[in-house]
Amino acid sequence: MTERELWERYQRHLCVVPSVGLTLDISRMNFGADFLDGMRPRMDAAFQAMDALEKGAIANPDEKRRVGHYWLRAPELAPEAELKTAITDMQAQVAAFAKDVHAGKVKPAKAAKFTQVLIVGIGGSALGPQLVADALGSGRDAMQVHFLDNTDPDGMDRVLNGLGERLAETLTVVISKSGGTKETRNGMLEAEAAYTQRGLDFGAHAVAVTGDGSELDNYAKGHKWLRTFPMWDWVGGRTSVMSAVGLLPAWLQGLDVDGFLAGAKAMDAATRVHDAAANPAALLALMWFHAGGGKGQKDMVILPYKDRLMLMSKYLQQLVMESLGKELSLDGKVVNQGIAVYGNKGSTDQHAYVQQLREGVNNFFATFVEVLKDRDGRSLAVEGENTSGDYLLGFLLGTRRALFEKGRESMTLTVPDVSARTVGALIALYERAVGFYASLVNINAYHQPGVEAGKKAAGRVLELQGKLLAKLKSAKAEARSADQLAQDIGAADEAETVFKLLEHLSANGDHGVKRSGGARPAEARFQSA
Ligand SMILES: O=P(O)(O)OC[C@H]1O[C@H](O)[C@H](O)[C@@H](O)[C@@H]1O
């Protein structure tokens, strides 16, 4: 295709959303002239399914749940008055609570004001707040935000030690929809211990966002925490950033929450249109389908040319992969669907993996995210009249061209700035694109049965460790191999797991296990010290 033809194709297919100032350019995706027409019946079915979902149908059949994240920014669309009230009440409660915190009406026991927020959560209960905080935050925010999003002891030490004395002015927000996620429970207990160590009552510094009656809800109430905010079964974790999960941290940080919700609402309005050519979410889903043959054969590389959007790929990785990575279709057939997502930021990535994108295996399509506004205020001329921002765009356009020359497909999303409104719009765009794509390939986007398998297996590993420790203690002083110990606890087939457990136990002082013998598994001996 000549540059002239490309320019015409660009103008013909450019999807424009004036309400949020976003455009989607699909001209560098090499779909054929009849692709969009050919997909029309499937796309129409996807539109119908989405309409039904928004009206309150059971869109998550396995869990018999409704899917209501679109109501969070348009409560008037909730199918029942009680739901609408629940949403508006939640919004009012988080806003009022944050105002009281900022005003010092809700204050810590031994400091004048809360100045820091520590969020404890994982997956959908962390990624949204992390994206929003990183994209929109600054050193001038009302409160600074920190995260515990793992059960890594050293990771937690780093955050808690970093807070140091400021723990006395830190409000901890524990977020878990189910209220039973082990990583989050562990983070909460470690945070609690850090407060206790400094002579601070954790409950007077803690709030929860969780489902009514969950383990976390009971713990928070039992330990007299400051407040609990609701989370509902009709909001999925990965689409919960506009529930209290994301709104409470955003309010506390002092971000433009109204703009965030309004951006999403405007994008929702634009993506409800039953005309794929004018609907950026439908076009995204169709392009994903085109690129991967409806089977996820190509990976989605997200390349925002803006530091503030660096977490976008991480956020979309969960949204897309947990929603679309499914074994079974809605009819119960094995389909093993999914699209792999990765990315970081441009132009930084040009100095890393873009080499492979241009010349290596052609198993991806790129999505460039272009932000028109360079910075607040004017820029320095770094070379002739050129600014750093001119370079950033130059690198984006240059890389895009270099990929196209080698037959590598890409789309370009252009947004005016990284404001709360834009971030809300981008999140809403991808939420709906994922829903549409799931319909196109006939899967349930709203459950995650595969995640459970790993959790159950982890539970069995910890049970095994319990038996192992009991055995080691009873057989004191006698050094045994992993194989012997596995047999001793009636788990001969689990010798490898037992060996891994023993290596970890002996590398840490917590359980008093000592390792001797050689480096190889068969030579190693373990005993209780
Ligand atoms: O919010 P929680 O119930 O603690 O869940 C946190 C996360 O863990 C689960 O394993 C799910 O795969 C995620 O979708 C969820 O967001």
The ligand as an SDF file (V2000), in Angstrom:
LIG
                    3D

 16 16  0  0  0  0  0  0  0  0999 V2000
  -11.0710   -8.9580   45.5490 O   0  0  0  0  0  0  0  0  0  0  0  0
  -10.6950  -10.3430   45.9020 P   0  0  0  0  0  0  0  0  0  0  0  0
  -11.8790  -11.2080   46.2010 O   0  0  0  0  0  0  0  0  0  0  0  0
   -9.6850  -10.3670   47.0060 O   0  0  0  0  0  0  0  0  0  0  0  0
  -10.0290  -10.9870   44.6400 O   0  0  0  0  0  0  0  0  0  0  0  0
   -8.8300  -10.5520   44.1160 C   0  0  0  0  0  0  0  0  0  0  0  0
   -8.5350  -11.2420   42.8010 C   0  0  0  0  0  0  0  0  0  0  0  0
   -8.2630  -12.6000   43.0300 O   0  0  0  0  0  0  0  0  0  0  0  0
   -8.8790  -13.6200   42.2980 C   0  0  0  0  0  0  0  0  0  0  0  0
   -8.0070  -14.6940   42.2660 O   0  0  0  0  0  0  0  0  0  0  0  0
   -9.3890  -13.3160   40.9320 C   0  0  0  0  0  0  0  0  0  0  0  0
   -8.7510  -14.0700   39.9390 O   0  0  0  0  0  0  0  0  0  0  0  0
   -9.3330  -11.8720   40.5680 C   0  0  0  0  0  0  0  0  0  0  0  0
  -10.2800  -11.6250   39.5760 O   0  0  0  0  0  0  0  0  0  0  0  0
   -9.6140  -11.0260   41.7690 C   0  0  0  0  0  0  0  0  0  0  0  0
   -9.6740   -9.6860   41.4150 O   0  0  0  0  0  0  0  0  0  0  0  0
  1  2  2  0
  2  3  1  0
  2  4  1  0
  2  5  1  0
  5  6  1  0
  6  7  1  0
  7  8  1  0
  7 15  1  0
  8  9  1  0
  9 10  1  0
  9 11  1  0
 11 12  1  0
 11 13  1  0
 13 14  1  0
 13 15  1  0
 15 16  1  0
M  END
$$$$
